Amino acid sequence: MTDPFGVYLHIPFCARRCDYCAFATWTDRHHLQDAYLAALTADLRRSGLPPVTSVFVGGGTPTLVDGAALTGVLGAVPVVDGAEVTIECNPDDVTPELMRTYRAAGVTRVSIGVQSMVPRVLASLGRTHDPTNVVAAVAAVRASGIPTFNLDLIYGAARERLEDWQSTLAAALALEPPHISAYALTVEAGTPLASDSRRHPDDDDLADKYEAADDALTAAGLANYEVSNWALPGHECRHNILYWQQGDYLGFGSAAHSHRTGRRWWNLRTPERYIAAVEAGQPTEAAGESLDEETRRIEGLQLALRMRDGVPRAALDVEGLEGLVIDDGERVRLTRAGRLLANEVSLRLR
């Protein structure tokens, strides 16, 4: 059986930057798209990649670039039989034709950036898509034959009431998705959200909304397998599990991150510098670090604690954690209350 090994492809172009976004994306570099995709392809071909078990195309907004051009890049990635191939999608960009193009190229999963189904909440987040387009996007994915998909939600926006979040959950579940990711809004330095303290999320509000999400998603048959992710059996995101299990992966594109056997590194941040490096036949790495054995061990436990199977009993001091963990004598798993305090519980790892 092939050991999991992934590839991440970064598409750094966006029509508009969301107010909470701190990713390496640009709204004024669209003229670089052809050169950038050519550089991605060349970089992949010179890498000597073995066949990989998962590919994830993220951004940015991958659906902003021409579908045939993007799938041409995917063609430079060797994959094993049954590999998971995911592309992030903006619902406004999804068309039946684009999804058919993706499917013909071997895409097996798309992740649709829904965030909210309430227009004024979307406006509060700095998002511009039309919630009605989410319904059309899901229909296009299903009609294309792409095997599975994810709806990506965010809760905790300043103008979002609990009823708004419950409305978003109900509208999302009405589409019968096999996977939902629900993330608490986080404040990242340097973003418009960070500069406006009136819009910062409230911890108690986030906790209430997390519990509402878990209630609704569990009732719909979606099982929580990582703190912020719920799925029907067999529809878990294998590429993200690779990250959470400290697996090896290579990132291609500007600012993309990689990890192999305890060393992680990241690429040149801007698309111009990435393109120039590839065209000159030079390395694209900007910097990196090697983790010592103990750091790697603790990080692995921190990640594992967030997942359904938890950590070995010996790895966590459970004294005083009543109600936050389930201890079966062999492994320790977070309860829902524990998931809300996962970072605090992780301080007891040993």
Summary of the structure (lengths in Angstrom):
residues: 350
radius of gyration: 20.2
end to end distance: 31.7
largest distance: 58.4
contacts: 1129
relative contact order: 0.12
helix: 38%
strand: 25%
